[in-house]
Amino acid sequence: MRVIWALARQGHAILVGRGANWLLPPRHGLRVRAIAPLDVRVARVVETEELSAADARRRVHEDDDAQMKFIRQVYRREIDDPLGYDLVVNLGSVDLASAAQAVTTTLRAKLGALP
């Protein structure tokens, strides 16, 4: 948590995971959640980690469970509560370039001009 706060104080940082959206005040950044259907996430793990479909599915479930437990334990929140995010992007139906554009546009609208 100290590292997250230190990075937030410096500004111009992208914090991925670890519940920063629950720790930092919403006015100091854009809180984004990227989601995708299970089959899409499994296929990506098969491709990037070179695992079998069964092993990839197990990995995805284990990762989901670990993240959910971490957020519950540390922040006493539910990771999939949409009120914890400014923007939720479904990467199962939106390509990465479009998602990046949506994030950038929303960030500019929320925080003003970007360098």
CORZI-V378873 format. One record per backbone hydrogen bond with DSSP energy under -1.0 kcal/mol. NH is the residue of the N-H (numbers start at 0). CO is the residue of the C=O. If there is no record, write none. Layout:
nh=NH co=CO
nh=NH co=CO
This chain:
nh=4 co=0
nh=5 co=1
nh=6 co=2
nh=7 co=3
nh=8 co=4
nh=9 co=5
nh=10 co=6
nh=19 co=16
nh=21 co=18
nh=22 co=18
nh=23 co=19
nh=27 co=24
nh=28 co=25
nh=32 co=86
nh=34 co=88
nh=40 co=36
nh=41 co=37
nh=42 co=38
nh=43 co=39
nh=44 co=40
nh=45 co=41
nh=46 co=42
nh=47 co=43
nh=48 co=44
nh=55 co=51
nh=56 co=52
nh=57 co=53
nh=58 co=54
nh=59 co=55
nh=60 co=56
nh=61 co=57
nh=62 co=58
nh=63 co=59
nh=64 co=60
nh=65 co=61
nh=66 co=62
nh=67 co=63
nh=68 co=64
nh=69 co=65
nh=70 co=66
nh=71 co=67
nh=72 co=68
nh=73 co=69
nh=74 co=70
nh=76 co=70
nh=80 co=77
nh=83 co=80
nh=84 co=81
nh=85 co=30
nh=86 co=30
nh=88 co=32
nh=90 co=34
nh=92 co=89
nh=93 co=89
nh=98 co=94
nh=99 co=95
nh=100 co=96
nh=101 co=97
nh=102 co=98
nh=103 co=99
nh=104 co=100
nh=105 co=101
nh=106 co=102
nh=107 co=103
nh=108 co=104
nh=109 co=105
nh=110 co=106
nh=111 co=107
